[in-house]
Every structure is written in C-alpha cells, then in structure tokens.
Amino acid sequence: MTERINAKAEAALRDAMGHVAHAEPDQIESALSALDDAERSQVLALSIMAACYVVVDACGVQWPDDANLRQVAGALSTAGDSARQIGLVAAEIFEYLSRTVFGRESLADVFPDEPMYTRMPIIVAQRAAVVYRPKGKHWWEYLDQIESALEIASALDAAVLPAAVMRAYLPKPAEAR
C-alpha cells in the first residue's frame, strides 16, 4: 500500500520552502506554527528524504561519497542570491548531509538547538531542488516528482530493488536489437 504524504505537512513544507526562496529563513518557523509535533516531524522527515533524493539524482543515481557531498554542500552554499543572502555555510551543510541525510545520526545530534534544527533540513531541501533540478523544470515541479517517487517507493518491497536497478540501466526491449 502506498504511503501518502500528509497534505497538511506538505503544504507547510512548501510554504516554508517559499520563505527560503525569498531569503526569509526567519519565517520558516511561522510556516510550521499550525502543525502539531507529529506533523512537524513529518515536515522535517520529508525535507531529509527530498534532499537525499536530489543528491542521489545529482550524483548520477549513485550513493554519494564524501567528495560528492562536499561538492554539493559547496554548490548549495554559493549558488543563487538566496544562498548568499541566507549566509549558508558549506561546512554546516556537509555535516548535515554526511551525518544525517546520508549518515546514521539524528538531526538532533547534528543540530541540537533551534533554529538550525528546523531550518537546515528545509533550507537544504529547497536549495538542492533549485540547484539540481532537471534542465527546463521548475523546482516546484521537481518537488512534485520527488514526492510522487517517495510515495511510490514506500509501497515497494525491497525484493523489487534489483529489477528497478535493471530497469534504470538496461536498454529498453526495443533498443536491445
């Protein structure tokens, strides 16, 4: 069964990401203020999963190594006016990506205090969607793609992973000739 993304959490995430796009990180918390603790956790989890998706996609659908994560962190901290206005720091983004998104540490272990605990996942997810979106696709559309893929993947059994990898890398049957 496909696990649907909570509509209230998704709307709050998109609102918060809009504040990032306008270099208003201090407004992220206001976008989440109407949520209960469970919905707030869902927003942060969705942000983490979205960042993971984008980075894997940007790395040629490969799990990134530390060099990849440093490169991504550098790009996210410098690309665009919003990144400069917010004052993103590549080292902080790398710590978040390597320890939480692609590591095994909790967000609270990496950023134990507000506002970074709430802001970093949302900022990184938004900036990643902007910087690494497919050519010709608006970052909102890329976020739609990511959310759809996450919902579909939630229904898959791990046993289908080899077939999904094969589908991604093997030529289509008509191309095999």
N, C-alpha and C positions, 0 to 999 in steps of 0.2 A: 504494500500500500504506500502510495506517495505521501510523504510528509509535507504538508503545505506550510509555507512561511506565514507566520502570524501577521495578518493585514495591518493591525494597529502598530506593531513593532516595525514593519516595513515602511509604513507611512512616516513614522517618527525618524527612522534612519534616513530616508530620502530628504526629509526636512532638515535634519542635521547636516547631511552632505551638502545641501544647498547653502548652508551657512559657511561651510568650508570653501565652497566655490567662490563665495563673495568675501573671503578672507575675514570671516567673523567667527573665529573659534570660540570666543566667549559666549556665543549664542547656542552652542551645541547642547549644553545642559538644558536650556529652555525648551528645545525641541523634544527633549525626553521627559520633561517635567510631569506630563499627564500619565506616564506609564507607571505600572506597579513594578515591584522588584523583578518578577519573572519576565515581564515584557522588556524591561531594561537589559536584563541578561541576554534575552534573545537578540536585541539590537547589537550588543557587543559581540555575541557569537556569530551573527550574520556578517558583521564587519570583518571579523577574523577570517571567516570562510571566503568572503569576497576577495580579500587581499590575497589569500592563498591561491585561489583560482587564477587571479590576474597574474601573479608572479609565475606560477607554473605555466600558464599560457604564454607569457612573455619569454620564458626560457625554452621555448620550442616543445612544450608539453613534456618537459622533463623536470624532475625534482631538483630544485636549485641547490647549489653548494654555497659555501660562504662567499666565494668570489662573486657569484651571481647576486647574492643578497646585498653585498656591499655596493655593487653596481646599481642595483635597483634603489637602494637607500640614497645613493648619491643623486640619482635622477629625480627621485621624489622630492628631495630637499632643494633642488635648484630649478626644476622645470616649471615655468609659468610664474606669473605675477603673484598668484595666491600663495605659492610656496615661499616666496621671498617675504611677502607681507606677514605671513603667519610666523616666519622665523623658524622653519623646520631645520632640525639638526640631523645630518646623515647618521651620526653615531647612535643617536637615540632610535632612529628608525631601524637601523641594523640590529640593535639589541632587541627591539620588539619583534622584528621578523625572525631573527635567528633563535630567540629563546621562547617565544610564544607561538607565533604563526607556524613556524617550521620546527619548533623545539617542543619540549615537554613541560615547560614551566607555565604556570598560570599567569594570567595578566597581572594579578595582584603581587606576584613575586617580582615582576619586572617594573611595574609602576604601582607601588602600594598606596599612593595618595592621589586624590583629586587635585587638579582637574585632568592630569595626564592619564589616569586610569580610564576615564571615559573618552577623552578627546583623541588619544593616539590611535585606537582602532578605527574610529570613524574618519579621521584625517587621512590615515594611510590608505584605507579602502577607497576613499574618494579620489585622492591624488593618483593612486595606482590605476583606477579606472580611466582617469583623464589621460595620464601619460602613456599608458599601454593599450588603449582601446584600438580595435582594428581600424585601419585606414577607412575614412568615409563614414564611420559610425560615431554618433554622439555618445558621450559617456553614459547618459541615461539609458540609451538602447543597449549598451554593453552591460549595464547593471541588470536590465531585463533578461538578457541572455544568461548572465551568471546566476540569477535567482532561479530561472527556469531549469538550468542544468543542475543546480543544487537540489531542487525538488525532485527531479527525475532520478538523480543519483541516490537519493535517500531510499528509493524503492528497490534499488538493485541489490542483489545478493553478491557477495564478494566472489562467488564462483563464476560470475559473468565477466570479471575483470580481464582474463586472458582474451576472451572474444572481443571485448571493447578495444583492447590494445591492437589486436589483429585488424579490426575494422579501421582503426585510425591509420595504420601503417601499410597494410596490403593494398595493392591496386584493386579498384572496383572490378567485378567479374567481366564487364565489357572491355576493360582496359588490359586484362590479363592476356589477351590474344596477341 
